[in-house]
Amino acid sequence: MNFDWKFAWQTIIIALKGLPVTLQIVSIIFALSFFFGFLLAAARQEKNSALAKALSLYVSFARGTPFMVQTYLFYIAIPTAIQKYLFDNNIDFNVNVIGGFWYAYALLFFYFTALMSEMFRAGISAVSKGQLEAAYSVGLTKAQAYRRIIFPQVVEHCLPVLCNYATGIVKMSSLAFVFGVPEITALAKTNASRNLGYVEAYFVIAVFYIALNIGIERLFKFIERRKKC
């Protein structure tokens, strides 16, 4: 079977239309997961609290179950249960009007927040407790101590892992096509189905994601170099 370069180029042009959507998904999920992941990690430091135990269960579930199982829960099981509840209580709302974007955001946020929470938890645990005690002794509140002392150190130590998660979000964003989101993978596969050019389409998809992840890796290496200066 010959590789159709002309069709591959056509697929590139079409897939480019989905690039802004992919970048939007990646940037939003990374920012939200980063922010809430750190908050959850800080909350989990209170090991004996009910909240910390509940968060630990959430993290264990998100990390321990297959991603496709979570996709089924978010896209089929939970909406079906909600729709049944609404119908039984005579509430006039159809969950099917919720766009695929929201399902994709919810699923990726659920998964990557758990991963980043565990990463930040390990990072916070690595910081000497004496630094927190010193912060309290000079009158800083717990929130101020975490923001000014703990957070900068944890982020610096976690940069390589953050890079891995950023590239992971890029790759996992391709599953947004399951929800009908018109990102790179969805547009390339749709074009391939019209002409049966799946080899060319998947080649183009691979090139796009490799290029995006190379860019992310270089960005994080630049940040690491700046931190060392």
Secondary structure, DSSP 8 states (H G I E B T S, - for coil): ----HHHHHHHHHHHHTTHHHHHHHHHHHHHHHHHHHHHHHHHTTSTTSHHHHHHHHHHHHHHHS-HHHHHHIIIIIHHHHHHHHHHHTT----GGGS-HHHHHHHHHHHHHHHHHHHHHHHHHHHS-HHHHHHHHHTT--HHHHIIIIIHHHHHHHHHHHHHHHHHHHHHHGGGGGGGT--SHHHHHHHHHHHHT-HHHHHHHHHHHHHHHHHHHHHHHHHHHHHHH-
